[in-house]
Amino acid sequence: MSAPARTRFYRPELDVLRFFAFFLVFNRHLLPYLPGASLPDRLSRSAREMGAYGVCVFFLLSSYLITELLMREQGTTGDVHLGGFYVRRILRIWPLYFLAILLVVLLPASTPHSTFDWHRILAFLLLSGNWSLALHGMTSILYLSPLWTISLEEQFYLLWPSIAKRWKRPGIFAVCTGAILVSYATLAYLCAFHVTRGAGIWCNSFVQFQFFAIGGLLALALHQRRFQVAGWVRLTCGLAGCFSLFLADFAFHLGQSDCPDRLATTVPAFLCLALGSTLLFLAAAHATLPAWTAPLTYLGKISYGLYIYHLFADTLVEALFRAAGVPVKGIVRVLIYLVTAAVTVLLASVSYRFFEMPFLKYKERFTFVKSRAA
């Protein structure tokens, strides 16, 4: 199926937000962990741990954009074309996702204690990697770690267009509301059975679907509307959103897997994530971007590659420093952080230009509502 696109929907400010979400994740993986009990150590540790919650912003943003595009397609063509949707998603997600899995198979172990496990690889090949982590714990194969979020997103894509096609706006609202209720019922169930607060809760699809639901509700609320507020309101939303993500760990210890999985702390922690992700979205939505943000917009455009490659880059850079006999400590850690960031951007840029772009250009043949140009 091929059809000419009739309208365009592109929001560059959301690319900036997408890059910020990646930046949070990058910090979570690259910044050192401070185990001390002093207040400075706790503050530093929570600032690091909040980086993991960038994936919640990714989920919310993905759902918002997909829901908005589906509603625009229905308004423009009178229908949601399921075949075209799935072809577009496959061409956007699968090439880089399966390339990453191939690299996991071909490259040497990322850490001395890595254990290659074909059962893990198979789970990720079947787009159920998050369930493998939820049921069996985090994998020692470092490069696989970020891919659980891609598995979870693909599970969302499996059902969402059919809901938008058949039930339209009332159905989207009902399903989003129900998904949020199911998420917190799942949290209550998991805490009652003392499932570990780590991967057992964090990688569970039913827990994370709340962020997709929030994104869908935001799409309903802002469809054909502009979120226009003063700059100081956006700044306040952004700072409050970051603080809310920070509180999820600092006040409720969400990032500490050895913390008791009490409902009284786990639910407030996820509420902080929901509020923080929403506030960050509202800080960006319909914002007018100054010229200096153009590089950030580009980095948001290639953020999928940044997310996929950053752990490969970190392993490569650290190995080069060790091979050169440079002690990996102190100020060298800062240098590794900066070099890894540069190598990640380089890898993602080359990948986008020479590997992803041919798929993205072909994807446009199945597009009814144009979004960002390839």
FENBELSUL-V473740 format. One line per field, one symbol per residue. ss: DSSP state (A for helix, B for strand, O for the rest). phi: phi as a letter, one per 20 degrees, with the letter a starting at -180 (. if undefined). burial: b if it has 24 or more other C-alpha atoms within 12 Angstrom, else e. A space follows every 50 residues. Layout:
ss=???
phi=???
burial=???
This chain:
ss=OOOOOOBBOOOAAAAAAAAAAAAAAAAAAAOOOOOOOOAAAAAAAAAAAA AAAAAAAAAAAAAAAAAAAAAAAAAAAOOOOAAAAAAAAAAAAAAAAAAA AAAAAAOOOOOOOOOOOAAAAAAAAOOOAAAAAAAAOOOOOAAAAAAAAA AAAAAAAAAAAAAAAAAAAAAAAAAAAAAAAAAAAAAAAAAAOOOOOOAA AAOOAAAAAAAAAAAAAAAAAAOOOOOOOOAAAAAAAAAAAAAAAAAAAA OOOOOOOOOOOOAAAAAAAAAAAAAAAAAAAAAAOOOOOOAAAAAAAAAA AOAAAAAAAAAAAAAAAAAAAAAOOOOOOOAAAAAAAAAAAAAAAAAAAA AAAAAAAAAAAAAAAAOOBBOOOO
phi=.bbffdcccbcfffffffffffgffgfgedffedefdffgffffffffff ffeffffgfffffgfffffffffffednbdefgffffffffeefgfffff fffgfeefgfcgdfdfcfffgfgffelcffffffecnfeeegffgfffff gfffffffdffffffedlgfffffffffffffgfffgfffffelfgfffg dfefgffffffffffffffffdfmcdedcfgffffffffffffffffgef edlfedfefgefffdffgfffffffffffffffegmfeefffegffffff fdfffgffeffffffffffffffemefeamffffffgfffffffffffff fffddfggffffgffdddcfdfff
burial=eeeeeeeebebbbbbbbbbbbbbbbbbbbbbbeeeeeeeeebbbbbbbbb bbbbbbbbbbbbbbbbbbbbbbbbeeeebbbbebbbbbbbbbbbbbbbbb beebbeeeebeeeeebeeebbebbbbbbbbbbbbbebbbebbbbbbbbbb bbbbbbbeebbbbbbeebbeebbebbbebbebbbebbbebbeeebbbbbb bbbbbbbbbbbbbbbbbbbbeebeeeeeeeeeebeebbbbbbbbbbbbbb bbbbbbbeeebbbebbbbbbbbbbbbbbbbbbbbbbbeeeeeeeebbbbb bbbbbbbbbbbbbbbbbbeeeeeeeeeeeeeeeeebbebbbebbbebbbe bbeebbbebbeebbebbbbbbbee
